[in-house]
Amino acid sequence: MKIEEADIAVVGAGGGGAVLALALAQKGMKTIVLERAAGPPQGLRGEILQPNGQRVLDQLGLLHKLPADSTRAVRLFHFCRVGGERLCTVDYGDLPTPYNRAVVTLPNVAHHAILDAIQAEPSVSLWYGASFTDLLRENGRVVGLTAKKGDDEVTVKANVVVGADGAFSKVREALQIPADLHLYPQGYLIAIVEAPTPITEAKYFVGTRTILGMFPAAGNKVYLFYMIDAGSYDRIKAEGIPALQRAWTAISPSDETLFQALTDWNQTAFMPTGRVRTPTWVADGAVLIGDAAHGMNPHASQGRMQAMVDAMALADLLPECLAANDVSADRLKQFERARRPQVTMLQQLADEQVLFWNTANPVIAFLRDRVFRTLDRNARLRYRVLSTTAGLRSRPPFGPIDRLMAAGFLPDPSAHERVAQDAE
Ligand SMILES: Cc1cc2nc3c(=O)[nH]c(=O)nc-3n(C[C@H](O)[C@H](O)[C@H](O)COP(=O)(O)OP(=O)(O)OC[C@H]3O[C@@H](n4cnc5c(N)ncnc54)[C@H](O)[C@@H]3O)c2cc1C
């Protein structure tokens, strides 16, 4: 059996693992990254880089290297009722510069840029087609892992093993960390189409058990995110593209010609949604990051961003732990303590959004629309929501009094005070 050695072994080169490997390489740490896929991902994924994710890419020196013909900055997001009535408009331009926009990229563009940068780093070995099989332990502490790389069994000795292997993490399982893994009953049919006329602003339609998001991407491309029941993708495909176009046109009649640009199911993919909660993210010699530790519903628009922010926080801590020769769970817990408040808040917020946005109940939908209308008039509360989605807040956007104000049951004397410093 082959034996390799590294400072850090990372399992998974997804949103979190790839950023961690690059950040560690930039600190000169010898890192081995195992990725079970045969190469960089090629599939369709909707990708919105929120301001906190832009900041991470900037810190890694990559934000300005993303190809201009693959990215689009979007400022305005209009929330609308099914049928077309505008409820509320959120303007990313209200956020502090320079990350005062959302950046919509073509599929995998940011991820490929990170993977390319890793390949150029001499201190990182990125192994595609390598699957984690088990942990190595000595005196109860994790000291490495075993993997299958092609037909070979490989042993990697490392000071710390990082499980960045997604919601169904095998590293988490091997660490015997229990996980509450919840699969939501609804997922998303994602499509990418070529708009007949350029679109620069995003729209997000909500109804009763209906959600359709339309996000402009580079060129004239537009992403469509359509909520469907998990398990119904094949049935929808069997019903045919015209039936889907009719359903979308009923949601947004003015976009009928855009929907006609869907001509092939190859332009679509289904993405399931899940949430992971775990009692701890650390063990002696091991850490979980990203979805392995805390997957969340995509309503927060932060799953991938939080995996990236985890990676940056951990990359700051690991060199200190290695220098002090202390990779105990106690020491690594510093990472979890720093990251848990924001992650927990976002998971809770996303679940509230599931309750109100995905609802089939007309009374709950009525309340939701009322909150959107209040937000449209109330700059203070609107900014709270925006800065949370942008990844700039760790505290919940609303306290109990704010909730009453948002629902229109109490007046807000500060409704026009937008506090940009309110973030964090
Ligand atoms: C519909 C939908 C929309 C979303 N929209 C957004 C959004 O707008 N913004 C956002 O920030 N996030 C969004 N997300 C969430 C985002 O995709 C995830 O949160 C993010 O990818 C998590 O990163 P990760 O590195 O933890 O896991 P992943 O990206 O899942 O990476 C895990 C990696 O580990 C590898 N792996 C797994 N097991 C093994 C093994 N045994 N050995 C070796 N490798 C292994 C996998 O191949 C994969 O490459 C969305 C998710 C969905 C479903």
The ligand as an SDF file (V2000), in Angstrom:
LIG
                    3D

 53 58  0  0  0  0  0  0  0  0999 V2000
  -30.8900   24.1370   -5.6120 C   0  0  0  0  0  0  0  0  0  0  0  0
  -29.6650   24.6130   -4.9020 C   0  0  0  0  0  0  0  0  0  0  0  0
  -29.3010   25.9350   -5.0530 C   0  0  0  0  0  0  0  0  0  0  0  0
  -28.2110   26.4170   -4.3570 C   0  0  0  0  0  0  0  0  0  0  0  0
  -27.9440   27.7300   -4.4710 N   0  0  0  0  0  0  0  0  0  0  0  0
  -26.9320   28.2420   -3.7720 C   0  0  0  0  0  0  0  0  0  0  0  0
  -26.6310   29.6300   -3.8360 C   0  0  0  0  0  0  0  0  0  0  0  0
  -27.2930   30.4080   -4.5490 O   0  0  0  0  0  0  0  0  0  0  0  0
  -25.6190   30.1050   -3.1200 N   0  0  0  0  0  0  0  0  0  0  0  0
  -24.8850   29.2710   -2.3350 C   0  0  0  0  0  0  0  0  0  0  0  0
  -23.9560   29.7550   -1.6880 O   0  0  0  0  0  0  0  0  0  0  0  0
  -25.1270   27.9440   -2.2310 N   0  0  0  0  0  0  0  0  0  0  0  0
  -26.1390   27.4080   -2.9290 C   0  0  0  0  0  0  0  0  0  0  0  0
  -26.3980   26.0640   -2.8270 N   0  0  0  0  0  0  0  0  0  0  0  0
  -25.6450   25.2220   -1.9010 C   0  0  0  0  0  0  0  0  0  0  0  0
  -24.2660   24.8220   -2.3480 C   0  0  0  0  0  0  0  0  0  0  0  0
  -24.2870   24.1410   -3.5670 O   0  0  0  0  0  0  0  0  0  0  0  0
  -23.6130   23.9210   -1.2560 C   0  0  0  0  0  0  0  0  0  0  0  0
  -23.9220   24.4360   -0.0030 O   0  0  0  0  0  0  0  0  0  0  0  0
  -22.0910   23.9060   -1.4060 C   0  0  0  0  0  0  0  0  0  0  0  0
  -21.7320   23.2750   -2.6060 O   0  0  0  0  0  0  0  0  0  0  0  0
  -21.4360   23.1840   -0.2250 C   0  0  0  0  0  0  0  0  0  0  0  0
  -20.0440   23.0480   -0.4220 O   0  0  0  0  0  0  0  0  0  0  0  0
  -19.2660   21.8260    0.2220 P   0  0  0  0  0  0  0  0  0  0  0  0
  -17.8440   21.9650   -0.1950 O   0  0  0  0  0  0  0  0  0  0  0  0
  -19.5660   21.6900    1.6550 O   0  0  0  0  0  0  0  0  0  0  0  0
  -19.8990   20.5210   -0.4610 O   0  0  0  0  0  0  0  0  0  0  0  0
  -19.9470   20.1260   -1.9880 P   0  0  0  0  0  0  0  0  0  0  0  0
  -19.8190   21.3070   -2.8700 O   0  0  0  0  0  0  0  0  0  0  0  0
  -21.0990   19.2040   -2.1100 O   0  0  0  0  0  0  0  0  0  0  0  0
  -18.5870   19.3080   -2.2040 O   0  0  0  0  0  0  0  0  0  0  0  0
  -18.3700   18.0300   -1.6640 C   0  0  0  0  0  0  0  0  0  0  0  0
  -17.3160   17.3470   -2.5310 C   0  0  0  0  0  0  0  0  0  0  0  0
  -16.8850   16.1560   -1.8730 O   0  0  0  0  0  0  0  0  0  0  0  0
  -16.7610   15.1290   -2.8410 C   0  0  0  0  0  0  0  0  0  0  0  0
  -16.8990   13.8590   -2.1200 N   0  0  0  0  0  0  0  0  0  0  0  0
  -18.0110   13.3700   -1.5160 C   0  0  0  0  0  0  0  0  0  0  0  0
  -17.7320   12.1970   -0.9380 N   0  0  0  0  0  0  0  0  0  0  0  0
  -16.4260   11.9370   -1.1630 C   0  0  0  0  0  0  0  0  0  0  0  0
  -15.5640   10.8610   -0.8050 C   0  0  0  0  0  0  0  0  0  0  0  0
  -15.9950    9.7980   -0.0900 N   0  0  0  0  0  0  0  0  0  0  0  0
  -14.2670   10.9160   -1.1940 N   0  0  0  0  0  0  0  0  0  0  0  0
  -13.8010   11.9920   -1.9210 C   0  0  0  0  0  0  0  0  0  0  0  0
  -14.5900   13.0230   -2.2870 N   0  0  0  0  0  0  0  0  0  0  0  0
  -15.8830   13.0030   -1.9080 C   0  0  0  0  0  0  0  0  0  0  0  0
  -17.8820   15.4090   -3.8280 C   0  0  0  0  0  0  0  0  0  0  0  0
  -17.6460   14.8100   -5.0860 O   0  0  0  0  0  0  0  0  0  0  0  0
  -17.8570   16.9440   -3.8980 C   0  0  0  0  0  0  0  0  0  0  0  0
  -16.9980   17.4170   -4.9000 O   0  0  0  0  0  0  0  0  0  0  0  0
  -27.4560   25.5530   -3.5270 C   0  0  0  0  0  0  0  0  0  0  0  0
  -27.7820   24.1990   -3.4170 C   0  0  0  0  0  0  0  0  0  0  0  0
  -28.8970   23.7320   -4.0860 C   0  0  0  0  0  0  0  0  0  0  0  0
  -29.2720   22.2800   -3.9300 C   0  0  0  0  0  0  0  0  0  0  0  0
  1  2  1  0
  2  3  1  0
  2 52  2  0
  3  4  2  0
  4  5  1  0
  4 50  1  0
  5  6  2  0
  6  7  1  0
  6 13  1  0
  7  8  2  0
  7  9  1  0
  9 10  1  0
 10 11  2  0
 10 12  1  0
 12 13  2  0
 13 14  1  0
 14 15  1  0
 14 50  1  0
 15 16  1  0
 16 17  1  0
 16 18  1  0
 18 19  1  0
 18 20  1  0
 20 21  1  0
 20 22  1  0
 22 23  1  0
 23 24  1  0
 24 25  2  0
 24 26  1  0
 24 27  1  0
 27 28  1  0
 28 29  2  0
 28 30  1  0
 28 31  1  0
 31 32  1  0
 32 33  1  0
 33 34  1  0
 33 48  1  0
 34 35  1  0
 35 36  1  0
 35 46  1  0
 36 37  1  0
 36 45  1  0
 37 38  2  0
 38 39  1  0
 39 40  1  0
 39 45  2  0
 40 41  1  0
 40 42  2  0
 42 43  1  0
 43 44  2  0
 44 45  1  0
 46 47  1  0
 46 48  1  0
 48 49  1  0
 50 51  2  0
 51 52  1  0
 52 53  1  0
M  END
$$$$
